[in-house]
Amino acid sequence: MNKTLAEQVEVVVSYLLREFIQGDTSRRIVGRETLIHLREDAPSIWLLLEGCAEVRLVSGEVLRVAAPSVFGEISLLSSNPAIANVDALPESLVLAISRDRLATWRREAPQSFIELITMLAGVGLARSAGAFHDNYVGLIAHDNQKPALLALCDRFKAVLKGFPIVSTWNTGCLLTQRLGLPIARHVRTGLKGGDQQIGALVASGQVRGIVFLRDPMTSHSHQADVDALVRICEVFDVPIATSRTMAVLLLEGLGRCA
């Protein structure tokens, strides 16, 4: 059975801690700290042992990734600058493994090193294709539908906390501010292509279902993007709820499957 991305990452972190890291010291992040800078060489692989990190992609998407996790694998494997900015959030526990230490390990234990690179390649390929979590639930609402979405998410908060949430920027910020609902992946606003970014996640098989409370009485400048998102969900057979009644049914179903 194929491992989920989260399972692959956990195996990598466990492997490094078991086979390689001896005598290294982890450290606690006091304030937000940048571990990897976008478009710069990453001199180390970073292990996130506790807490969360914020990942900012060149696409404008902002992701929240929880421990255990690993960062810097794409730069290591490709010898190219980093494709994302990675910040460790306060109270996180991190550990850095320098490229020099990895090179020493390659000379001393080549077979173990090859096994690690094989595992890192699986994670790196998935992330290069945009995958950072498994089974997103999408939450989107037009402005005059945001109060209805807030009420719905408050009712199903326990269900939603069992899934990584992807949301357009303004909607996601509102859900966090009002309900404390953690958003795993913020995409751009709908006007700036956020609906298309979620559609790309649907097409790559990363979305479990979407609640999109649309305003049917108002025309929108990005209506073509809205229609395209609904269509891509139909093409890939991903449930999308565009009314409150449909959303209740969808979230009840996700609750039974969680």
Protein Blocks (a to p, Z undefined) as FASTA:
>chain_A
ZZdfklmmmmmmmmmmmmmmghiacdddfbdcdfbdghiacfbdcddfbhcdddddfkop
acdddddddehklmmmnopacfbdcdddehiacddddfklmmmmmmmmmmlmmmmmmmmm
mmmmmmmnopabehiadddddfklmmmmmmmmmmmmmmmmmpccdddfklmmmmmmmnop
acfbdcddfknopmmmmmmmmmnopafbdcddddfkbccfklmmmmmmmmmmmmnopacd
fbfklmmmmmmmmmmmZZ
